[in-house]
């Protein structure tokens, strides 16, 4: 049997344990796979200052003793302590908080500094894992609490992994600028963050590892043990990961600052709201491009990125001696990324100015290749903008992680969004024009009684007709042409929604076999509003129908005006209701079709209204299909867009 399968089966044995047997089963299995010099047992650790940890279900430590009774708690010297696992059969938030604190205390034990081993990675840091057989809450709730606790706790005391065997794991990963997640973050060696600051984001992720959760935890532990005791006879952690799902849901981002503290990424630098400055070109005297160089703000410092032939170190020397105490770089393909330096953008500019003055090379700005043009006076705080654009694109990223595969969907969804905005603007204009006309009539500004004649000094009909026809055209384009293309890009055909009764009935019946929820939604969409919208547009386009004129009459001594109607409804109410229904349809049908295309272990949940962020009130977020937040299911409703 392959090693990964052996460990998966062992994980099922741990998962089946109950009560006091959980610790003993876990340690027996760990001792089965961990080789010299490690042992696992229930126990605690003490340091040279007589500080003592809590008793953990499992402490993994190095020892020369290959036997002995491990039934009772063992006492481990701090220097021998490699890892602690806080074990819980069924975890709630209070138990999670207590485990967090216990691990934090274990990580504060005083240890002898790590020996310097030439060419060998080595650490004496204690790894901390919170392990639960099952949990009373979705994994996302523990991730939220983990982030809350992390924000008030030094990074060196954070747990390194939370594993719920029935569901998945939470841990931090590394992500270099411009890349996807690189790999898991193991606790840095002592003094590493004081010597230099790695230019990588620390991203908290959830992994839906399911039946392979024990594998993921074991591989994480083994990778740390191999660094804790170089030369240890531990399995190859990569073999343990065979078959383990690689999906990850990114939750929160952190960065090390110059003091080595892990802090949340400032919100202004989130990738959905930060536009980095253009890179600068470094050319020879003939204009040949040698490299591009760019500044990236980073907590209390900055990072320099260089792409091309030149060595980054040869440019950084122009920062000046006082800025070079923490100098160094990471090479990622053809990209060189400096360690985080104590510099701001002004220092970066001065460095390049010195470089240009003292070398035979030329530094000049890169010509812009993109044009950003204002589209709206609304931003991400608007539910319409946030949910119909940014929110759906976040879901799209899960279905199409490769940008090259997004083209058809992006073109279709962009068309829908623009046409929806056109329809909404026309509807708003119509309502405003009508309300202003009604005010002028009621206040006698434009309506007068001349003998037996009512005189109106303004022609409202042509304005209403213009806005109404503009609304119909844009709304139907978004619904019929746009949404067919969006769903088509997601391998779903809804064309029958716009056909005559017989083909519609046939199409919806066929859909009900494979997607009953969407079939019901489309059935109610047609009977509730979409057919009326299409018929109104067809009447204008093909039958010569026009919006009726406003009707004026005497109401006692005053003049009243009756609003033109469409499909038995005042026109201002009609367009307002249709905009709302169209917005719900675009969001819900798109989200549903994206949901169907997501990887098997990932789905979406609806964020309660009261919990949506003010700066970006997204309705949906990705969640685990098993053990995550409640799964959203498409269902027709009468609530307004902003109430859902």
Backbone torsions as a table, in degrees:
resi	resn	phi	psi	omega
1	UNK	NA	138.0	178.4
2	UNK	-63.2	150.7	-177.6
3	UNK	-57.4	-42.8	-178.2
4	UNK	-61.9	-35.9	179.1
5	UNK	-73.1	-36.8	175.6
6	UNK	-58.9	-45.7	-177.8
7	UNK	-71.5	-34.0	176.2
8	UNK	-61.7	-44.4	179.1
9	UNK	-65.8	-37.9	176.8
10	UNK	-62.8	-38.1	177.5
11	UNK	-62.3	-36.3	176.8
12	UNK	-65.3	-33.8	177.3
13	UNK	-66.0	-42.5	176.4
14	UNK	-63.0	-42.4	-178.2
15	UNK	-63.0	-28.1	-179.1
16	UNK	-85.3	-10.9	-177.9
17	UNK	-71.5	153.6	-179.6
18	UNK	-135.8	156.3	173.2
19	UNK	56.6	-138.3	-176.2
20	UNK	-68.0	-16.7	-177.8
21	UNK	-74.7	-15.4	-176.3
22	UNK	-59.3	-48.3	-178.9
23	UNK	-60.7	-46.8	-175.7
24	UNK	-67.1	-38.8	178.0
25	UNK	-65.3	-44.7	179.8
26	UNK	-59.8	-48.1	-177.5
27	UNK	-67.6	-37.2	177.3
28	UNK	-61.4	-42.3	-178.6
29	UNK	-71.1	-41.4	177.4
30	UNK	-60.9	-42.4	179.1
31	UNK	-66.5	-24.0	177.2
32	UNK	-68.6	-34.7	-174.5
33	UNK	-103.2	-24.6	-179.0
34	UNK	-86.5	130.5	-179.4
35	UNK	-99.1	-168.8	179.6
36	UNK	-53.6	137.4	5.3
37	UNK	-104.8	26.5	-168.2
38	UNK	-98.1	147.7	170.9
39	UNK	-137.4	155.3	177.8
40	UNK	-123.0	134.7	-179.8
41	UNK	-158.8	161.2	170.7
42	UNK	-70.6	132.9	-178.5
43	UNK	175.3	-166.4	-178.0
44	UNK	-143.8	171.1	-179.3
45	UNK	-130.6	153.1	176.5
46	UNK	-132.0	151.6	179.1
47	UNK	-113.1	-178.7	-175.3
48	UNK	-69.1	-13.1	177.4
49	UNK	-97.3	12.3	179.4
50	UNK	67.6	17.1	174.1
51	UNK	-77.0	138.8	-173.3
52	UNK	-126.4	138.2	177.2
53	UNK	-82.7	170.1	167.4
54	UNK	-67.6	166.5	175.6
55	UNK	-83.3	126.5	-178.4
56	UNK	-105.3	151.5	175.6
57	UNK	-58.7	-31.7	177.3
58	UNK	-147.3	126.4	167.6
59	UNK	-115.9	133.2	179.0
60	UNK	-108.9	123.6	-171.7
61	UNK	-142.7	159.2	177.4
62	UNK	-92.4	140.3	-177.2
63	UNK	-157.1	154.0	173.5
64	UNK	-93.5	-5.3	-179.2
65	UNK	-85.7	117.2	-177.8
66	UNK	-95.1	-0.6	-179.7
67	UNK	-132.3	-151.6	177.4
68	UNK	101.8	161.5	-178.9
69	UNK	-85.4	120.2	-179.1
70	UNK	-109.0	18.8	-178.1
71	UNK	-75.4	-32.2	-179.9
72	UNK	-99.3	168.1	178.5
73	UNK	-61.8	133.5	177.7
74	UNK	-97.8	151.0	174.6
75	UNK	-103.0	124.9	-173.7
76	UNK	-116.0	132.4	173.3
77	UNK	-64.1	142.3	-176.2
78	UNK	-54.5	-40.7	-177.0
79	UNK	-64.6	-24.1	-179.7
80	UNK	-89.1	-10.2	-174.3
81	UNK	-77.3	114.2	-179.7
82	UNK	-94.9	-37.2	-175.3
83	UNK	-158.5	152.9	171.3
84	UNK	-126.1	141.5	176.2
85	UNK	-123.5	116.1	177.2
86	UNK	-87.4	113.1	-168.8
87	UNK	-103.8	135.8	-179.6
88	UNK	-142.5	138.0	179.8
89	UNK	-75.6	-46.6	178.7
90	UNK	-137.8	117.5	-169.3
91	UNK	-105.3	131.0	169.0
92	UNK	-113.9	-176.5	-174.9
93	UNK	-65.5	-38.4	-179.9
94	UNK	-64.7	-42.7	177.7
95	UNK	-64.7	-37.3	178.5
96	UNK	-63.5	-45.5	179.9
97	UNK	-61.4	-40.7	179.6
98	UNK	-65.4	-41.1	178.7
99	UNK	-64.2	-39.8	177.5
100	UNK	-56.7	-46.3	-178.5
101	UNK	-67.5	-38.4	179.8
102	UNK	-63.3	-42.5	179.2
103	UNK	-67.4	-39.7	178.1
104	UNK	-58.9	-41.9	179.0
105	UNK	-66.3	-39.3	179.4
106	UNK	-62.6	-32.5	-178.1
107	UNK	-76.5	-9.2	-179.6
108	UNK	-93.3	0.3	178.4
109	UNK	-57.8	140.7	176.8
110	UNK	-75.2	130.9	-178.6
111	UNK	-130.3	154.9	173.3
112	UNK	-67.8	134.5	-179.4
113	UNK	-55.4	148.2	-179.1
114	UNK	-64.3	138.8	176.4
115	UNK	-68.2	145.5	177.2
116	UNK	-82.8	115.2	180.0
117	UNK	-112.5	116.0	-175.2
118	UNK	-59.2	121.8	175.7
119	UNK	72.3	9.1	-177.1
120	UNK	-125.1	128.6	175.6
121	UNK	-70.7	134.6	-177.2
122	UNK	-148.8	141.5	177.9
123	UNK	-145.2	154.3	170.4
124	UNK	-116.4	8.1	-179.1
125	UNK	-64.6	144.0	177.5
126	UNK	-87.5	126.5	175.1
127	UNK	-81.1	140.1	179.3
128	UNK	-124.9	125.1	-179.4
129	UNK	-125.6	134.2	170.2
130	UNK	-100.4	119.1	-176.0
131	UNK	-120.4	125.5	175.3
132	UNK	-125.8	141.6	175.6
133	UNK	-67.1	-44.0	178.0
134	UNK	-147.4	171.6	-178.8
135	UNK	-136.5	153.0	-178.9
136	UNK	-87.2	-8.5	-177.6
137	UNK	-131.3	160.3	174.0
138	UNK	-58.8	151.4	-178.4
139	UNK	-59.6	-32.4	179.6
140	UNK	-61.0	-33.2	179.7
141	UNK	-65.9	-38.2	176.5
142	UNK	-69.7	-34.3	177.4
143	UNK	-65.4	-40.8	177.4
144	UNK	-61.7	-43.5	179.7
145	UNK	-69.0	-37.0	176.5
146	UNK	-59.4	-44.6	178.8
147	UNK	-64.2	-41.1	179.1
148	UNK	-61.3	-45.3	-179.9
149	UNK	-68.6	-37.7	179.2
150	UNK	-60.4	-35.7	-176.2
151	UNK	-68.6	-16.0	-180.0
152	UNK	-117.6	14.9	-176.4
153	UNK	-131.4	137.1	175.4
154	UNK	-56.6	141.4	-175.1
155	UNK	-57.9	-31.4	-179.1
156	UNK	-67.5	-12.0	-178.8
157	UNK	-107.2	4.6	179.6
158	UNK	-71.4	146.1	167.5
159	UNK	-62.8	148.3	-177.7
160	UNK	-91.0	-22.7	178.3
161	UNK	-157.2	144.1	167.9
162	UNK	-116.5	124.9	-178.0
163	UNK	-126.2	123.8	172.5
164	UNK	-112.1	110.9	-168.7
165	UNK	-60.2	-27.0	-179.5
166	UNK	-82.0	-6.6	-170.0
167	UNK	-134.3	-66.9	-174.3
168	UNK	174.4	-161.5	-174.4
169	UNK	-128.1	156.4	169.7
170	UNK	-124.8	128.0	174.1
171	UNK	-160.8	172.7	-179.5
172	UNK	-96.7	145.5	-179.6
173	UNK	-126.0	169.0	177.1
174	UNK	-105.4	142.3	176.9
175	UNK	-143.1	115.6	178.4
176	UNK	-81.6	152.0	-179.0
177	UNK	-51.5	132.0	176.9
178	UNK	80.9	4.6	-177.5
179	UNK	-121.1	171.3	169.4
180	UNK	-82.1	176.4	178.1
181	UNK	-57.7	132.5	-175.2
182	UNK	-89.4	-48.5	-176.9
183	UNK	180.0	178.3	-177.6
184	UNK	-71.8	149.6	176.8
185	UNK	-94.6	115.6	170.7
186	UNK	-89.7	154.7	-177.8
187	UNK	-59.9	130.3	-178.6
188	UNK	-61.3	150.9	176.0
189	UNK	-65.2	157.3	-179.2
190	UNK	-57.0	130.8	176.6
191	UNK	81.1	-6.7	-176.3
192	UNK	-63.5	-44.3	-176.9
193	UNK	-73.9	-17.6	176.2
194	UNK	-80.6	-29.3	-178.2
195	UNK	-79.0	-36.6	179.6
196	UNK	-158.7	162.3	179.4
197	UNK	-118.0	115.2	-177.3
198	UNK	-66.9	132.3	-178.7
199	UNK	-83.5	59.2	-179.3
200	UNK	-134.2	142.2	173.6
201	UNK	-75.2	143.1	173.7
202	UNK	-103.7	112.4	-171.5
203	UNK	-112.3	121.6	174.6
204	UNK	-76.8	129.5	-178.7
205	UNK	-131.2	154.3	168.7
206	UNK	-108.2	136.1	176.0
207	UNK	-119.2	125.3	178.1
208	UNK	-81.9	70.9	-172.8
209	UNK	-82.4	-12.3	172.9
210	UNK	51.2	-124.9	-177.1
211	UNK	-64.7	-15.0	-179.8
212	UNK	-100.5	14.9	-178.4
213	UNK	-61.6	-40.0	179.1
214	UNK	-64.1	-36.5	175.7
215	UNK	-59.3	-46.2	-177.9
216	UNK	-62.1	-44.2	179.0
217	UNK	-64.7	-43.6	-178.6
218	UNK	-63.9	-42.8	179.2
219	UNK	-63.0	-40.7	178.5
220	UNK	-61.7	-45.4	178.8
221	UNK	-63.9	-46.2	-177.9
222	UNK	-62.6	-40.5	178.9
223	UNK	-60.4	-39.0	178.0
224	UNK	-69.1	-42.2	-177.8
225	UNK	-62.8	-34.6	180.0
226	UNK	-65.3	-26.7	177.8
227	UNK	-89.2	-33.0	179.1
228	UNK	-64.2	-39.2	-179.8
229	UNK	-133.3	82.0	180.0
230	UNK	-53.1	134.2	-177.5
231	UNK	93.1	-2.9	179.2
232	UNK	-62.8	148.9	180.0
233	UNK	-91.0	73.9	178.5
234	UNK	-112.7	155.9	179.7
235	UNK	-62.0	162.0	172.3
236	UNK	-73.4	115.0	-173.8
237	UNK	-62.7	-27.2	-179.8
238	UNK	-66.9	-31.0	177.7
239	UNK	-70.7	-30.4	178.6
240	UNK	-67.2	-26.3	-175.3
241	UNK	-87.3	-3.7	178.7
242	UNK	-57.8	125.6	179.3
243	UNK	88.7	-9.8	-179.4
244	UNK	-75.5	128.3	178.3
245	UNK	-56.5	137.2	-176.5
246	UNK	-97.9	-2.1	-178.6
247	UNK	-61.9	144.3	177.9
248	UNK	-143.3	136.0	175.3
249	UNK	-103.9	114.2	-179.8
250	UNK	-75.6	134.7	-176.1
251	UNK	-116.5	-56.8	-174.8
252	UNK	-135.4	153.5	178.7
253	UNK	-121.1	140.8	178.6
254	UNK	-131.7	163.9	175.1
255	UNK	-141.5	145.8	169.5
256	UNK	-77.3	136.4	172.4
257	UNK	-93.5	-175.5	-174.7
258	UNK	-68.0	-19.6	177.0
259	UNK	-89.0	1.3	179.4
260	UNK	85.6	10.7	178.6
261	UNK	-89.1	140.6	175.5
262	UNK	-88.3	121.3	-177.3
263	UNK	-128.8	152.3	176.6
264	UNK	-59.1	143.9	173.7
265	UNK	-61.9	127.5	178.1
266	UNK	-55.2	137.6	-174.0
267	UNK	-58.7	-29.8	-178.6
268	UNK	-69.6	-11.7	179.8
269	UNK	-104.9	10.0	174.5
270	UNK	-61.7	147.9	-173.6
271	UNK	-68.4	-12.9	177.9
272	UNK	-91.1	1.3	-179.6
273	UNK	-141.0	-0.3	-178.4
274	UNK	-110.7	126.2	176.4
275	UNK	-110.8	105.5	-175.9
276	UNK	-66.0	153.7	177.7
277	UNK	-64.6	153.5	179.7
278	UNK	-63.4	144.6	174.8
279	UNK	-67.6	158.2	176.5
280	UNK	-103.1	144.1	-179.8
281	UNK	-91.6	135.9	171.0
282	UNK	-111.1	117.5	-174.3
283	UNK	-123.3	157.2	170.4
284	UNK	-81.1	179.8	-174.9
285	UNK	-66.6	-15.2	178.4
286	UNK	-91.9	-0.8	179.1
287	UNK	89.9	8.7	178.2
288	UNK	-76.8	129.0	-179.9
289	UNK	-70.4	126.0	177.5
290	UNK	-103.6	-42.2	-179.0
291	UNK	-160.2	164.3	167.1
292	UNK	-119.7	147.2	-177.0
293	UNK	-134.6	144.8	-171.8
294	UNK	-146.5	148.5	177.7
295	UNK	-103.7	138.0	177.9
296	UNK	-128.8	116.3	178.0
297	UNK	-61.5	147.5	-175.2
298	UNK	-151.9	100.3	-179.5
299	UNK	47.5	-115.5	-178.2
300	UNK	-96.8	18.7	-180.0
301	UNK	-148.1	-149.4	180.0
302	UNK	-156.5	163.0	-178.8
303	UNK	-123.5	141.6	176.3
304	UNK	-109.7	127.4	179.0
305	UNK	-111.2	131.0	179.1
306	UNK	-129.7	131.4	178.1
307	UNK	-123.9	125.5	178.9
308	UNK	135.5	-158.9	-170.0
309	UNK	-79.6	-31.2	-171.1
310	UNK	-72.0	148.9	174.2
311	UNK	-78.7	132.4	-178.3
312	UNK	-62.0	-37.9	-178.6
313	UNK	-59.6	-32.5	179.9
314	UNK	-69.4	-15.7	177.5
315	UNK	-98.2	-37.2	-177.4
316	UNK	-64.1	-24.5	179.9
317	UNK	-60.5	-21.2	-179.1
318	UNK	-80.2	0.7	173.8
319	UNK	-71.4	-28.4	-175.3
320	UNK	106.7	151.9	-171.6
321	UNK	-59.9	-38.4	-175.6
322	UNK	-66.9	-18.7	-179.4
323	UNK	-96.0	-2.6	-170.6
324	UNK	-102.3	9.6	-178.1
325	UNK	-65.4	-28.2	-177.7
326	UNK	-115.2	25.2	-174.1
327	UNK	-72.3	150.4	179.7
328	UNK	164.9	173.5	-176.5
329	UNK	-151.5	156.9	174.1
330	UNK	-114.4	133.9	179.4
331	UNK	-103.5	125.0	178.8
332	UNK	-126.2	92.9	-174.9
333	UNK	65.6	-126.5	178.4
334	UNK	-91.4	8.7	-179.6
335	UNK	-103.2	129.3	173.7
336	UNK	-108.4	127.7	-177.1
337	UNK	-120.4	121.6	179.2
338	UNK	-69.4	156.0	165.7
339	UNK	-59.8	163.3	177.6
340	UNK	-66.7	126.4	-174.7
341	UNK	-112.1	154.7	178.9
342	UNK	-79.3	63.1	-176.3
343	UNK	-134.6	156.9	171.9
344	UNK	-114.3	179.4	-176.8
345	UNK	-62.7	-31.4	178.6
346	UNK	-65.4	-37.5	177.2
347	UNK	-65.1	-39.7	178.3
348	UNK	-61.3	-44.9	-179.9
349	UNK	-64.1	-41.2	179.6
350	UNK	-66.4	-37.7	177.2
351	UNK	-58.8	-45.8	-178.8
352	UNK	-69.6	-32.8	177.4
353	UNK	-64.7	-43.1	177.2
354	UNK	-63.9	-42.5	179.7
355	UNK	-58.5	-45.4	-178.6
356	UNK	-66.1	-38.4	-178.9
357	UNK	-68.7	-34.7	-170.7
358	UNK	-104.6	9.3	178.0
359	UNK	-129.6	177.1	177.6
360	UNK	-100.0	25.4	-178.9
361	UNK	-113.6	162.7	-176.0
362	UNK	-116.2	135.8	176.1
363	UNK	-113.2	125.6	177.2
364	UNK	-145.7	162.3	-175.8
365	UNK	-73.5	144.8	174.4
366	UNK	-72.1	140.9	176.6
367	UNK	-73.5	135.4	179.4
368	UNK	-59.8	138.8	178.4
369	UNK	-109.7	-11.0	-179.9
370	UNK	-122.2	150.1	175.7
371	UNK	-118.7	121.3	175.3
372	UNK	-103.7	116.8	-176.9
373	UNK	-118.4	138.7	-179.2
374	UNK	-61.4	131.0	179.8
375	UNK	-107.0	-39.3	-174.1
376	UNK	-141.2	164.5	170.2
377	UNK	-93.2	15.6	179.0
378	UNK	-116.8	151.9	177.4
379	UNK	-124.6	-155.3	-174.5
380	UNK	-68.9	-13.5	177.1
381	UNK	-73.7	-19.2	177.8
382	UNK	-75.5	123.4	178.7
383	UNK	-56.0	-38.4	-179.5
384	UNK	-63.6	-48.6	-178.4
385	UNK	-67.4	-46.7	-176.6
386	UNK	-63.9	-48.6	-171.4
387	UNK	-80.2	-34.4	-177.8
388	UNK	-88.7	-7.5	178.8
389	UNK	-122.0	-80.5	-174.7
390	UNK	-58.8	-45.2	-176.9
391	UNK	-61.6	-44.5	179.9
392	UNK	-70.6	-32.9	179.1
393	UNK	-68.6	-31.3	175.1
394	UNK	-63.5	-41.0	177.7
395	UNK	-67.3	-38.1	178.1
396	UNK	-58.9	-36.0	-179.1
397	UNK	-61.0	-30.3	179.5
398	UNK	-73.6	-38.8	-178.7
399	UNK	-76.1	-38.2	-178.5
400	UNK	-121.7	72.9	-179.8
401	UNK	-63.4	-24.5	177.9
402	UNK	-90.3	114.0	-177.5
403	UNK	-54.7	-27.7	-178.3
404	UNK	-66.7	-18.7	-176.8
405	UNK	-95.7	1.9	-172.6
406	UNK	-93.3	-8.2	-165.5
407	UNK	-55.7	-51.6	-176.2
408	UNK	-62.0	-44.6	179.8
409	UNK	-64.8	-45.7	-176.4
410	UNK	-63.0	-41.5	178.5
411	UNK	-63.1	-44.3	-178.6
412	UNK	-66.8	-44.7	-177.7
413	UNK	-69.2	-33.8	177.4
414	UNK	-65.4	-41.6	177.3
415	UNK	-60.5	-46.2	-179.6
416	UNK	-60.5	-45.3	-177.2
417	UNK	-62.5	-45.0	-179.4
418	UNK	-65.6	-42.7	179.4
419	UNK	-67.5	-36.3	175.5
420	UNK	-62.2	-43.4	178.4
421	UNK	-61.4	-39.0	177.4
422	UNK	-63.6	-42.7	179.5
423	UNK	-64.8	-42.8	-179.7
424	UNK	-64.8	-40.9	179.0
425	UNK	-64.1	-43.4	178.7
426	UNK	-63.2	-40.7	178.7
427	UNK	-64.2	-43.4	178.5
428	UNK	-61.6	-44.5	179.7
429	UNK	-61.4	-43.3	179.6
430	UNK	-60.0	-47.2	-178.3
431	UNK	-63.2	-42.7	-179.4
432	UNK	-65.1	-42.5	179.6
433	UNK	-62.0	-43.5	-178.5
434	UNK	-66.9	-45.2	-178.7
435	UNK	-62.8	-39.1	179.0
436	UNK	-67.6	-39.9	177.5
437	UNK	-63.7	-42.4	179.8
438	UNK	-62.0	-40.8	178.6
439	UNK	-63.6	-44.9	-178.4
440	UNK	-63.9	-37.8	178.8
441	UNK	-67.5	-47.2	-176.0
442	UNK	-65.1	-30.2	-179.1
443	UNK	-94.2	3.3	175.0
444	UNK	75.6	17.2	-178.6
445	UNK	-74.4	-35.1	-176.2
446	UNK	-125.9	-0.1	-177.5
447	UNK	-119.9	126.3	-176.4
448	UNK	-137.3	152.5	175.1
449	UNK	-103.6	118.4	178.9
450	UNK	-115.9	93.0	-176.6
451	UNK	65.9	-118.4	178.4
452	UNK	-97.5	11.1	-175.1
453	UNK	-113.7	139.4	172.0
454	UNK	-95.6	123.3	-179.6
455	UNK	-109.7	124.6	178.7
456	UNK	-114.6	124.0	-174.6
457	UNK	-91.7	13.4	-179.2
458	UNK	-144.2	135.9	177.3
459	UNK	-97.8	102.7	-178.2
460	UNK	-83.4	-22.7	-169.5
461	UNK	-62.3	-43.7	-177.3
462	UNK	-67.5	-34.3	177.7
463	UNK	-67.0	-44.1	179.2
464	UNK	-63.5	-42.4	-178.5
465	UNK	-64.6	-40.9	179.8
466	UNK	-62.0	-48.0	-178.5
467	UNK	-68.9	-36.8	-178.8
468	UNK	-66.4	-44.6	179.8
469	UNK	-67.4	-36.6	175.3
470	UNK	-63.5	-40.0	177.1
471	UNK	-62.2	-49.2	-177.8
472	UNK	-58.2	-46.3	-177.0
473	UNK	-62.9	-46.3	-178.4
474	UNK	-68.5	-42.4	-178.1
475	UNK	-63.8	-43.1	-178.8
476	UNK	-70.5	-36.4	175.9
477	UNK	-61.7	-43.4	179.2
478	UNK	-63.5	-43.9	-176.2
479	UNK	-73.8	-53.1	-169.4
480	UNK	-82.9	-55.4	-178.5
481	UNK	-77.3	-49.8	-173.9
482	UNK	-65.0	-50.6	-175.6
483	UNK	-71.6	-26.6	172.1
484	UNK	-64.2	-40.2	179.4
485	UNK	-70.4	-38.4	178.0
486	UNK	-62.2	-51.0	-178.7
487	UNK	-67.6	-33.5	176.8
488	UNK	-62.6	-39.3	177.7
489	UNK	-64.8	-19.4	179.0
490	UNK	-106.2	19.3	174.0
491	UNK	63.1	40.1	176.2
492	UNK	-133.7	131.8	-179.0
493	UNK	-106.4	116.0	177.2
494	UNK	-116.1	18.3	-176.3
495	UNK	-58.5	-28.4	-178.7
496	UNK	-64.8	-20.1	179.4
497	UNK	-59.0	-27.5	-173.5
498	UNK	-103.5	8.5	-179.2
499	UNK	-96.7	177.4	-178.4
500	UNK	-69.8	167.9	-172.0
501	UNK	-52.2	-43.9	-175.7
502	UNK	-65.9	-52.8	177.8
503	UNK	-65.3	-29.7	176.3
504	UNK	-64.3	-46.6	-179.3
505	UNK	-60.5	-40.5	178.8
506	UNK	-65.7	-43.6	-178.3
507	UNK	-67.0	-42.1	-178.1
508	UNK	-70.7	-32.0	176.8
509	UNK	-67.3	-39.8	178.4
510	UNK	-66.6	-39.6	179.7
511	UNK	-65.8	-34.9	-177.8
512	UNK	-60.1	-24.1	-179.8
513	UNK	-69.1	-36.7	-175.7
514	UNK	-106.5	-21.8	-176.7
515	UNK	-151.0	77.1	-174.7
516	UNK	-63.1	-37.3	-177.7
517	UNK	-63.5	-44.8	179.2
518	UNK	-68.9	-37.0	178.3
519	UNK	-60.4	-45.3	177.8
520	UNK	-62.9	-40.4	-179.4
521	UNK	-62.4	-45.3	-179.3
522	UNK	-68.3	-36.0	178.3
523	UNK	-60.2	-47.2	-178.2
524	UNK	-73.8	-31.0	174.9
525	UNK	-59.5	-46.7	-177.5
526	UNK	-64.1	-47.3	-176.0
527	UNK	-73.9	-26.4	-175.1
528	UNK	-86.3	-37.4	-174.1
529	UNK	-156.9	-34.4	-170.6
530	UNK	-66.7	-35.5	-180.0
531	UNK	-66.8	-38.4	177.7
532	UNK	-64.5	-40.6	178.7
533	UNK	-63.2	-47.2	-178.7
534	UNK	-65.8	-40.4	179.5
535	UNK	-64.6	-37.7	178.8
536	UNK	-64.3	-42.1	179.5
537	UNK	-68.0	-41.4	178.4
538	UNK	-62.9	-36.5	179.8
539	UNK	-64.1	-40.2	179.0
540	UNK	-71.4	-43.6	-172.1
541	UNK	-76.0	-39.1	-170.1
542	UNK	-115.5	-17.0	-174.9
543	UNK	-115.3	0.3	177.9
544	UNK	74.8	14.9	-179.9
545	UNK	-70.9	142.6	175.0
546	UNK	-128.0	156.9	178.4
547	UNK	-62.5	130.3	180.0
548	UNK	-59.3	160.3	179.2
549	UNK	-79.7	158.5	173.5
550	UNK	-69.8	143.5	-177.8
551	UNK	-111.3	129.9	-177.7
552	UNK	-112.5	142.8	179.8
553	UNK	-154.6	164.2	177.8
554	UNK	-83.4	138.2	175.2
555	UNK	-128.4	84.8	-172.3
556	UNK	72.6	-121.4	-179.9
557	UNK	-95.8	2.4	-177.8
558	UNK	-117.8	170.0	-179.6
559	UNK	-106.4	134.3	174.7
560	UNK	-118.0	158.3	-179.3
561	UNK	-129.9	133.7	178.3
562	UNK	-97.6	130.2	-177.4
563	UNK	-72.8	139.0	175.3
564	UNK	-59.3	148.1	-177.7
565	UNK	-114.7	152.7	174.8
566	UNK	-132.3	124.7	177.7
567	UNK	53.8	39.6	177.5
568	UNK	76.3	15.9	-175.9
569	UNK	-136.8	136.2	176.5
570	UNK	-51.3	140.3	-170.2
571	UNK	-60.6	-37.2	-179.9
572	UNK	-66.3	-37.4	176.3
573	UNK	-69.0	-38.3	-179.3
574	UNK	-60.7	-51.5	-176.4
575	UNK	-68.5	-36.1	178.9
576	UNK	-64.2	-44.9	179.7
577	UNK	-65.3	-39.8	-178.6
578	UNK	-67.9	-37.8	175.9
579	UNK	-60.4	-43.8	-179.5
580	UNK	-64.3	-44.7	180.0
581	UNK	-64.6	-39.7	-179.0
582	UNK	-65.4	-41.4	178.7
583	UNK	-61.1	-45.4	178.4
584	UNK	-61.2	-42.5	-178.0
585	UNK	-63.6	-47.3	-178.9
586	UNK	-58.5	-49.6	-177.0
587	UNK	-65.9	-48.1	-170.8
588	UNK	-74.0	-41.5	179.4
589	UNK	-69.6	-41.0	177.8
590	UNK	-62.9	-46.8	-179.8
591	UNK	-61.5	-40.8	-179.7
592	UNK	-63.9	-44.6	-178.9
593	UNK	-68.3	-35.6	174.3
594	UNK	-65.8	-40.4	179.0
595	UNK	-58.7	-41.0	179.9
596	UNK	-66.3	-25.1	-177.6
597	UNK	-93.7	-2.2	-176.9
598	UNK	-73.0	156.0	176.5
599	UNK	-54.4	155.1	-171.4
600	UNK	-55.9	-33.5	-175.6
601	UNK	-92.0	2.1	-175.9
602	UNK	-121.6	141.4	175.1
603	UNK	-147.1	-164.1	178.9
604	UNK	-126.9	153.5	176.2
605	UNK	-127.1	157.5	177.8
606	UNK	-95.7	127.3	178.0
607	UNK	-78.2	127.1	177.6
608	UNK	-56.4	145.8	-177.5
609	UNK	-52.3	-42.8	-175.5
610	UNK	-69.4	-15.4	-176.3
611	UNK	-105.1	4.5	-179.2
612	UNK	-79.5	140.4	-177.8
613	UNK	-66.8	138.3	-179.6
614	UNK	-63.6	-40.1	-175.8
615	UNK	-74.2	-17.2	179.0
616	UNK	-160.3	84.6	-173.6
617	UNK	-77.9	62.9	178.9
618	UNK	-64.4	146.1	-179.3
619	UNK	-89.7	-36.0	-173.8
620	UNK	-115.9	151.8	169.4
621	UNK	-144.8	158.0	179.8
622	UNK	-73.0	144.5	177.2
623	UNK	-145.2	171.4	177.3
624	UNK	-75.5	140.0	178.4
625	UNK	-68.0	-30.6	178.5
626	UNK	-126.7	120.3	178.8
627	UNK	86.5	8.7	178.6
628	UNK	-102.0	-157.7	178.7
629	UNK	-71.2	164.2	-179.5
630	UNK	-55.2	133.9	-177.1
631	UNK	-75.9	129.7	176.9
632	UNK	-76.4	138.8	176.1
633	UNK	-125.9	132.2	-179.7
634	UNK	-64.1	133.9	178.4
635	UNK	-154.8	137.4	-179.2
636	UNK	-69.4	145.2	-178.3
637	UNK	-148.9	166.6	178.1
638	UNK	-105.2	-4.2	179.6
639	UNK	-63.2	152.1	177.7
640	UNK	-71.8	163.9	-178.9
641	UNK	-55.6	-44.5	-175.5
642	UNK	-77.9	-8.8	175.9
643	UNK	-94.0	-7.2	-178.2
644	UNK	-100.0	NA	NA
